[in-house]
Amino acid sequence: MLGLYLHIPFCAAICNYCNFNRGLLDAALKVRYVDALVREIEAAAEPATRADTIYFGGGTPSLLSGSEVARIIDACRAAFDILDDREITLEANPDTITVDLLESYRAAGVNRLSYGVQSFRDEELQRLGRLHSAETAHQALAAARSAGFGNVSMDLMMWLPEQRIDQWLASVDALIAARPEHASLYLLELYPNAPLKEDMARAGWSLAPDDDAAAMYLESLARLDGAGYEQYEISNVARPGCQARHNVKYWKDGEWLGFGCGAHSTRGGVRWRNVTATIDYIQRVAAGTTVVAERRVMGADERVEEALFTGLRLSAGLDLAAITATYGLDVWRRHGAELSRFVDAGLVIHEPGSRLALTRSGMLLANEVMAVFIGPTVR
């Protein structure tokens, strides 16, 4: 089933660790951008093609008004056969939220919110350049409940500058007490040109040792287990029935169409991405020229490599029989000699002919395990 991704590039402020395609909010530019986004969706119309997920990502999609969100969702419904049993997610920053705004999103068709909380400690939020406080994050969840949302996700970020294990776990405990239906736990990635790197050097901030990062990860998951959450992917947990259906497409070799500047699409073994610059994107749509900046056909080896990489991120792991049926690859016959050492070390589970999965400890070394699949041929 197809998924639709909608990129909203605007932010009220630029977080000092962020590497996503985004820019500061310009109200007039936002109006033009929504017009262009709707036109791109209309031009791609396939009324007979079914889709069951829509995802507003960014940037900060919650800078859109309810009427703008409704207009975009209506364009998706007109262009594709959106199932009644659909998941429509909108990413939101806690500082942009009011009950009235959330009610307008829900009336437009949004049925899932994803809050970029990152931390429940004000000191850490300030270091990250976030505009909200821990109290604002709690208020945002209360607003979601008041507006009738029964499916809310929260993101937390670990291994922050100067963060101790107990401080990270305090945020995890606060999340558990807040009782969202879903949570994503990410390790801070410091990109080469991130302003946070300069802040760290100037202030003398440091990151905890790798062993502490591993302890943060494992202990937080143990606490979430005890609170009734189920881990279904390396960085994601959910209450039963509340997995992020759109994101699962990325890990289960699914297909999606991306709309908006910088959006990526994958379908039928072809991958493409739109131009990154917002103005360039708007001008191309207005001129009726392609917004695609790059398109390539994935080779057979690349397709199976990606299926192995993404599938192994899931707690359920790889369905070995399905991989063989789809790609003609016997994973264990091809890679078993190299994988055996990970099985012996308790990092990988192998159920012959059925399943290959990372243990929780193995998830800490996922890149090392996945490196086994890299080569001139996976067959």
C-alpha positions as CSV (number, residue, x, y, z in Angstrom):
1,M,0.0,0.0,0.0
2,L,1.3,3.4,-1.0
3,G,2.3,6.1,1.6
4,L,2.3,9.9,0.9
5,Y,5.0,12.1,2.5
6,L,4.4,15.9,2.6
7,H,7.4,18.1,3.4
8,I,6.8,21.4,5.2
9,P,10.2,23.2,5.4
10,F,9.4,26.1,7.7
11,C,10.6,26.5,11.3
12,A,10.1,29.3,13.9
13,A,13.8,28.9,14.8
14,I,16.6,26.7,13.5
15,C,17.7,24.1,16.1
16,N,21.5,24.0,16.4
17,Y,21.8,20.2,15.8
18,C,19.4,19.9,12.8
19,N,20.4,18.7,9.4
20,F,16.9,18.5,7.8
21,N,15.8,20.6,4.8
22,R,14.3,23.7,6.6
23,G,14.2,27.5,6.8
24,L,12.8,30.2,8.9
25,L,9.1,30.9,8.6
26,D,8.0,33.5,6.0
27,A,4.2,33.9,6.0
28,A,4.0,35.1,2.4
29,L,6.3,32.3,1.2
30,K,4.3,29.8,3.2
31,V,1.1,30.7,1.2
32,R,3.0,30.3,-2.1
33,Y,4.5,27.0,-0.9
34,V,1.1,25.5,0.0
35,D,-0.2,26.5,-3.4
36,A,2.7,24.8,-5.1
37,L,2.4,21.7,-2.9
38,V,-1.2,21.2,-3.8
39,R,-0.4,21.7,-7.5
40,E,2.3,19.1,-7.3
41,I,-0.1,16.6,-5.7
42,E,-2.8,17.3,-8.3
43,A,-0.3,16.8,-11.1
44,A,0.6,13.4,-9.8
45,A,-3.0,12.2,-9.5
46,E,-3.7,8.5,-9.7
47,P,-7.3,8.2,-8.5
48,A,-7.3,4.4,-8.7
49,T,-4.1,4.1,-6.6
50,R,-4.7,3.3,-2.9
51,A,-2.8,4.9,-0.1
52,D,-3.2,4.3,3.6
53,T,-0.8,6.8,5.2
54,I,-0.1,10.5,4.9
55,Y,2.7,12.0,6.8
56,F,3.4,15.8,7.3
57,G,7.1,16.1,8.1
58,G,9.5,19.0,8.3
59,G,10.5,21.5,9.3
60,T,7.6,22.3,11.5
61,P,4.3,21.3,10.0
62,S,2.4,22.6,13.0
63,L,3.2,26.1,11.6
64,L,0.4,25.4,9.1
65,S,-3.1,26.6,9.8
66,G,-5.9,24.2,10.0
67,S,-7.3,25.4,6.7
68,E,-3.9,24.8,5.0
69,V,-3.7,21.3,6.4
70,A,-7.3,20.6,5.3
71,R,-6.5,21.9,1.8
72,I,-3.5,19.7,1.4
73,I,-5.3,16.6,2.7
74,D,-8.2,17.3,0.4
75,A,-5.8,17.4,-2.5
76,C,-4.4,14.0,-1.5
77,R,-8.0,12.6,-1.3
78,A,-8.8,13.9,-4.7
79,A,-5.6,12.6,-6.3
80,F,-5.5,9.2,-4.6
81,D,-7.8,6.6,-3.2
82,I,-7.2,7.3,0.5
83,L,-8.5,4.3,2.6
84,D,-11.0,4.9,5.4
85,D,-8.6,3.0,7.7
86,R,-5.9,5.6,7.2
87,E,-3.1,7.0,9.4
88,I,-2.5,10.8,8.9
89,T,0.4,12.0,11.0
90,L,1.5,15.6,11.6
91,E,4.8,16.5,13.2
92,A,4.4,19.3,15.8
93,N,6.6,21.3,18.0
94,P,5.1,21.8,21.5
95,D,5.6,25.6,21.4
96,T,3.4,26.0,18.3
97,I,0.3,24.2,19.8
98,T,-3.1,25.4,21.0
99,V,-6.2,23.3,21.6
100,D,-8.0,25.3,18.8
101,L,-5.3,24.6,16.3
102,L,-5.3,20.9,17.1
103,E,-9.0,20.7,16.8
104,S,-8.8,22.2,13.4
105,Y,-6.1,19.6,12.4
106,R,-8.4,16.8,13.7
107,A,-11.3,18.2,11.7
108,A,-9.1,18.2,8.6
109,G,-8.4,14.5,9.0
110,V,-5.2,14.3,11.0
111,N,-5.5,11.4,13.5
112,R,-1.9,11.1,14.8
113,L,0.5,13.7,16.2
114,S,4.2,13.4,16.5
115,Y,5.7,15.8,19.1
116,G,9.4,16.8,18.9
117,V,9.9,16.9,22.6
118,Q,13.6,15.8,22.7
119,S,14.0,16.3,26.5
120,F,12.0,16.9,29.6
121,R,14.9,18.9,31.1
122,D,14.9,22.7,30.4
123,E,18.7,22.9,30.5
124,E,19.0,20.4,27.8
125,L,16.3,22.0,25.6
126,Q,18.2,25.3,25.8
127,R,21.4,23.7,24.7
128,L,19.6,22.2,21.7
129,G,18.2,25.6,20.8
130,R,14.6,24.4,21.3
131,L,11.9,27.0,21.9
132,H,9.7,25.0,24.3
133,S,10.2,24.0,28.0
134,A,9.4,20.7,29.7
135,E,6.2,22.3,31.0
136,T,5.2,23.3,27.5
137,A,5.7,19.7,26.3
138,H,3.3,18.5,29.0
139,Q,0.8,21.1,28.1
140,A,1.0,20.1,24.4
141,L,0.1,16.5,25.3
142,A,-2.8,17.8,27.4
143,A,-3.9,19.9,24.5
144,A,-3.8,16.9,22.2
145,R,-6.0,14.9,24.6
146,S,-8.4,17.9,24.9
147,A,-8.7,18.0,21.1
148,G,-9.6,14.3,20.9
149,F,-6.3,12.8,19.8
150,G,-5.9,9.2,20.9
151,N,-2.6,8.5,19.1
152,V,0.3,10.7,20.0
153,S,4.1,10.1,19.6
154,M,6.9,11.8,21.4
155,D,10.6,12.0,20.3
156,L,13.4,12.0,22.9
157,M,17.1,12.5,22.2
158,M,19.8,10.8,24.2
159,W,23.6,11.3,24.5
160,L,23.3,15.1,24.6
161,P,26.2,17.4,25.7
162,E,26.9,17.0,29.4
163,Q,24.0,14.6,29.8
164,R,24.4,11.9,32.5
165,I,22.7,8.6,32.5
166,D,20.4,9.5,35.4
167,Q,19.4,12.8,33.6
168,W,18.4,10.9,30.5
169,L,16.4,8.4,32.5
170,A,14.6,11.2,34.2
171,S,13.3,12.3,30.7
172,V,12.3,8.7,30.0
173,D,10.4,8.5,33.3
174,A,8.7,11.7,32.4
175,L,7.7,10.4,29.0
176,I,6.3,7.2,30.6
177,A,4.3,9.3,33.1
178,A,2.9,11.3,30.2
179,R,1.6,8.0,28.6
180,P,1.9,8.8,24.8
181,E,0.9,5.9,22.6
182,H,4.3,5.9,20.8
183,A,7.9,7.1,21.4
184,S,11.0,7.4,19.4
185,L,14.4,7.4,21.1
186,Y,17.2,8.9,19.1
187,L,20.9,9.2,19.6
188,L,22.2,12.7,19.0
189,E,24.1,12.9,15.7
190,L,26.6,15.7,15.4
191,Y,26.8,16.8,11.8
192,P,30.0,18.5,10.5
193,N,28.6,22.0,10.2
194,A,26.1,21.8,13.1
195,P,26.2,25.0,15.3
196,L,26.0,22.7,18.3
197,K,29.5,21.6,17.6
198,E,30.7,25.1,17.9
199,D,28.7,25.6,21.1
200,M,30.2,22.5,22.6
201,A,33.8,23.7,21.8
202,R,33.1,27.2,23.1
203,A,31.4,26.0,26.4
204,G,33.7,23.0,26.9
205,W,30.7,20.6,26.8
206,S,31.4,17.0,26.2
207,L,29.5,13.8,25.4
208,A,29.4,10.9,27.8
209,P,31.5,7.8,27.0
210,D,30.2,5.2,24.5
211,D,29.5,2.8,27.4
212,D,27.2,5.3,29.0
213,A,25.4,5.8,25.7
214,A,24.8,2.1,25.6
215,A,23.6,2.1,29.1
216,M,21.2,4.9,28.4
217,Y,19.7,3.0,25.5
218,L,19.4,-0.4,27.2
219,E,18.0,1.0,30.5
220,S,15.5,3.2,28.8
221,L,14.1,0.3,26.8
222,A,13.9,-1.8,30.0
223,R,11.8,0.9,31.7
224,L,9.6,1.2,28.6
225,D,9.1,-2.6,28.6
226,G,7.9,-2.4,32.2
227,A,5.5,0.4,31.3
228,G,3.7,-1.7,28.6
229,Y,5.5,-0.4,25.5
230,E,6.8,-2.8,22.9
231,Q,9.9,-2.2,20.9
232,Y,9.3,-2.8,17.2
233,E,12.3,-1.0,15.7
234,I,15.8,0.0,16.9
235,S,14.6,3.5,17.9
236,N,10.9,3.0,18.3
237,V,8.4,1.7,20.9
238,A,4.7,1.7,20.9
239,R,1.7,0.5,22.9
240,P,0.0,-2.5,21.2
241,G,-1.6,-1.5,17.9
242,C,0.1,1.9,17.8
243,Q,3.1,1.4,15.6
244,A,3.9,4.2,13.1
245,R,2.3,2.7,10.0
246,H,3.9,5.2,7.6
247,N,7.4,4.8,9.0
248,V,7.0,1.0,8.9
249,K,6.9,1.3,5.1
250,Y,10.5,2.5,5.1
251,W,11.6,-0.6,7.0
252,K,9.4,-3.1,5.3
253,D,10.5,-2.4,1.7
254,G,7.4,-0.4,1.1
255,E,6.7,2.4,-1.5
256,W,5.9,6.0,-0.9
257,L,5.6,9.3,-2.9
258,G,7.1,12.4,-1.5
259,F,5.8,15.9,-2.2
260,G,7.4,19.2,-1.5
261,C,10.9,20.6,-1.6
262,G,13.6,18.0,-0.8
263,A,11.0,15.2,-0.6
264,H,12.2,11.7,-1.5
265,S,10.1,9.0,-3.3
266,T,10.6,5.2,-3.8
267,R,8.4,3.2,-6.1
268,G,8.8,0.3,-8.5
269,G,12.6,0.1,-8.0
270,V,13.0,3.8,-8.8
271,R,14.1,6.4,-6.4
272,W,13.9,10.2,-6.9
273,R,14.1,13.4,-4.9
274,N,12.8,16.9,-5.4
275,V,14.8,20.1,-5.6
276,T,15.8,21.2,-2.1
277,A,15.5,25.0,-2.3
278,T,12.0,26.3,-1.4
279,I,12.0,29.1,-3.9
280,D,13.3,26.9,-6.7
281,Y,10.6,24.3,-6.0
282,I,7.8,27.0,-6.1
283,Q,9.1,28.5,-9.3
284,R,9.3,25.1,-11.0
285,V,5.8,24.2,-10.1
286,A,4.5,27.6,-11.3
287,A,6.4,27.1,-14.6
288,G,5.1,23.5,-15.0
289,T,8.6,22.1,-15.2
290,T,9.8,19.1,-13.3
291,V,10.6,19.5,-9.6
292,V,12.7,16.3,-9.6
293,A,16.4,17.0,-9.0
294,E,17.6,13.4,-9.3
295,R,16.1,10.1,-10.4
296,R,17.8,6.7,-10.6
297,V,16.8,3.1,-11.1
298,M,18.0,0.9,-8.2
299,G,20.0,-2.1,-9.3
300,A,19.0,-5.6,-8.1
301,D,21.9,-5.7,-5.6
302,E,21.0,-2.3,-4.2
303,R,17.4,-3.2,-3.8
304,V,18.1,-6.4,-1.8
305,E,20.9,-4.7,0.2
306,E,18.4,-2.0,1.3
307,A,15.7,-4.6,2.1
308,L,18.3,-6.3,4.4
309,F,19.4,-3.1,6.0
310,T,16.0,-1.7,6.8
311,G,14.4,-5.0,7.7
312,L,17.0,-5.8,10.2
313,R,16.2,-2.6,12.0
314,L,12.8,-4.2,13.0
315,S,12.6,-6.2,16.2
316,A,10.9,-8.9,14.2
317,G,13.9,-9.0,11.9
318,L,14.1,-10.3,8.4
319,D,11.6,-12.8,7.0
320,L,14.2,-15.1,5.3
321,A,11.6,-16.9,3.2
322,A,10.2,-13.6,2.0
323,I,13.6,-12.4,1.0
324,T,14.3,-15.6,-0.9
325,A,10.9,-15.4,-2.7
326,T,11.3,-11.7,-3.6
327,Y,15.0,-11.4,-4.4
328,G,16.1,-15.0,-5.0
329,L,18.7,-14.6,-2.2
330,D,19.3,-17.3,0.5
331,V,20.6,-14.9,3.2
332,W,22.2,-17.5,5.4
333,R,23.8,-19.4,2.6
334,R,25.4,-16.2,1.3
335,H,26.3,-14.5,4.6
336,G,26.0,-17.2,7.3
337,A,29.8,-17.7,7.7
338,E,30.2,-14.0,8.6
339,L,27.0,-13.8,10.6
340,S,27.8,-16.8,12.7
341,R,30.1,-14.9,15.0
342,F,27.3,-12.4,15.8
343,V,25.0,-15.3,16.6
344,D,27.6,-16.9,18.8
345,A,28.1,-13.6,20.6
346,G,24.4,-13.2,21.3
347,L,24.0,-10.3,19.1
348,V,21.9,-11.9,16.3
349,I,19.1,-14.5,16.4
350,H,18.9,-17.0,13.6
351,E,15.9,-19.2,13.1
352,P,16.9,-21.4,10.1
353,G,14.8,-20.7,7.0
354,S,12.6,-18.4,8.9
355,R,14.0,-15.3,10.7
356,L,17.2,-13.3,11.2
357,A,17.0,-10.6,13.9
358,L,19.1,-8.4,16.1
359,T,19.0,-8.9,19.9
360,R,18.7,-5.8,21.9
361,S,22.4,-5.8,22.5
362,G,22.9,-6.5,18.8
363,M,21.0,-3.3,18.1
364,L,23.9,-1.3,19.7
365,L,26.2,-2.8,17.0
366,A,23.7,-2.8,14.1
367,N,26.0,-1.0,11.7
368,E,28.7,-3.6,12.3
369,V,26.3,-6.5,11.7
370,M,24.8,-4.8,8.6
371,A,28.3,-4.3,7.1
372,V,28.2,-8.0,6.4
373,F,25.7,-7.3,3.6
374,I,27.8,-4.6,1.9
375,G,29.8,-5.8,-1.2
376,P,29.9,-5.9,-5.0
377,T,27.1,-8.4,-4.9
378,V,24.8,-9.7,-2.2
379,R,24.0,-12.8,-4.1
